[in-house]
């Protein structure tokens, strides 16, 4: 049986690039993009698109039935910084969308589910350096609380109902294609745009704030890799730690200066600083590497060169 894939939240930062990559692998007509709003031109024109309200069970089930979907990637979520402004809405979206998909899988209508967690599940009491897979998790944001609860429900549905659900805890994701989506790590995207367009950037995190980060290419590869792994190799059914690199705003600025020597950065921390302070500085992802062969390709230097090159092309600056 061929894979017929539904991506809910396909127009978001990760969803957009994940959809295009899955269409490249599986064929455009076998990957259905769905979101509450339209996405970019490439996404909309490369394959099927459906409007969907992820918290409406009938809406989700209707599309799954219409296309005979057997795999769902649930990428719809309200992220950390936005979620703090609208806590009730963030909880409703992040939790009810997950319940809808898990319950449809429980009924046997889909075979496999991907649901992303986040380093936001960790909190101020979590060990900051080389954060282990199993550790103290006392998240202090609505986003983190919803992701921690979601991890427990994923594991529960696997243990109770044998739902094949797979998950990874994304660090901050950096991409040149999609605009920032309301996350605390989005300074690491904005800084490249501002460096090229203005030559200056004001960071909303202080210069010493070290956070785990990952280039989008690696994040997409990890997402597809865990979904392609044999079920017996997925030994953690809550969510896997995932890592690539960790750096501070000062370190990313120094890397940019190698390519743009006149670039200047200043610092005006806002409410996102408190969120960042609650998160780990680096992550141990040994289990993902052992269980299903995860391995990242991009470090800070390689990512910075790739970001600046692609943005120069995008803005016709070459």
DOGU-648879 format. One record per residue (C-alpha): z, x, y. Coordinates in steps of 0.5 Angstrom, whole numbers, plus 500, padded with zeros to 3 digits. Each point is the difference from the previous one (the first is absolute). Example, Ala and Ser with C-alpha at 12.3 -4.5 7.8 and 13.67 -1.06 7.14 Angstrom:
# residues 2
516525491/498502507/
This chain:
# residues 318
500500500/498503507/505501505/500494506/505502505/503497506/503504506/505495504/501503507/493504499/499501508/506504501/501507500/500502493/497494498/493501503/499507497/503498493/495494500/494504502/502506495/501494494/493497502/497507499/503501494/499493497/494497503/501496507/500493497/505502495/505501506/502494504/504502507/504494502/504500507/503495505/495503505/493504500/500507499/495505502/492500500/500504494/505496496/497494502/493501498/501505493/503494496/503493499/505498505/505494500/505498505/507500497/507498502/504505495/506495501/496494497/501500493/494495499/495504505/502506496/499497493/493496502/497507502/502503493/498494497/493500503/498507499/504501493/504505503/504505495/503505505/503499506/502505505/505497505/500504506/502495505/506501504/504501507/501507501/507503502/499500508/497493500/505497495/506502505/497496505/499494495/505501495/499493497/493500500/500507497/504497494/496494499/494504499/502506497/504496494/496493499/493504500/503504494/503494497/494496500/496506496/506502495/500492498/492500499/501506496/506497496/495494499/495505497/495498505/499508502/501506496/503505504/503501507/501505505/505499506/502506504/507502502/502505505/505506502/503494505/504498493/504506502/505500505/505504504/505502494/494502496/499508499/495502505/497506497/496500493/502492499/501499493/496494496/507497499/505500505/504496505/496495504/503496506/494499504/502498508/493496501/497494498/494503498/504505495/505494498/494496498/497506496/506502497/501492497/493500498/501506496/505497496/496494499/494504498/504503495/504493498/493497499/498506495/506499496/500493500/493498500/496506498/497500506/496506501/502502507/499507503/503503507/500506504/505501506/495503505/502505505/497499507/492500499/495503505/493498501/495501505/496493498/505495501/504499506/508501500/503493497/507500503/504505496/505505502/496506497/494498504/501505506/496505495/494496500/500499508/501507501/493502498/497495504/504501506/499508499/492499500/499494505/506502505/502507498/507498501/505496495/507497501/504499494/504494499/504505495/504506502/497507498/504501494/499494496/498502494/497494495/496500494/492499501/494499496/493500502/496494498/495503495/506502496/504493501/493497497/500504495/507499498/499493500/494500496/503505495/506496498/496494499/495503495/506504496/502497493/506495500/504505496/499505505/503496506/508501498/503497507/498493501/504500507/496505504/498507500/502505505/494503503/499507504/495504503/503504506/505499506/500502507/503499507/496498506/501507503/497503493/494495501/499502507/500507498/494499495/496496505/501506505/496504495/494496501/501497507/504506504/501496506/504494497/507498503/505496496/506497504/506496496/503493502/503497494/501492500/503495495/495503494/505507501/506496497/495498494/497507499/507503500/502495494/494503495/500506496/497507502/497501494/498497493/501502493/494497496/501504493/500493496/493498503/497507499/503500493/498493498/493498502/498507503/501499507/498506504/498500508/494504503/502500508/505504503/501500508/495505502/495497495/501493503/500502507/493503500/498494496/503495505/497504506/493501497/499493498/503497507/495505504/495497496/503493501/500501508/494504500/503506503/497505496/
